[in-house]
Amino acid sequence: MEEGLKIWFDEEGDFLEIMLVGKGRGFFRDIGDDIWERVDEKGRIRGIAILNFRRRAEKGKIELPYRLNFLKSV
């Protein structure tokens, strides 16, 4: 499977998920305030999911407990 970043938004459910693909299986871990992180078997964060995303975005800002870095591998 090819690696990359997948962004998925369910408009009806107002649910956003951003995840790394191609790195094996994972599961969601609730971190509070309708936010979950997807982690792999070793506990590494592989993505994030946010419920009520549009409502939060309309307020102008969404706070996450992360610093994100996007690096392109060659």
ABEGO torsion letter per residue (X at the ends): XBBEBBBBBBAAAGBBBBBBBGAEBBBBBBAEGGBBBBBBAAGBBAEBBBBGAAAAAAAGBBBBABBBBBBBBX
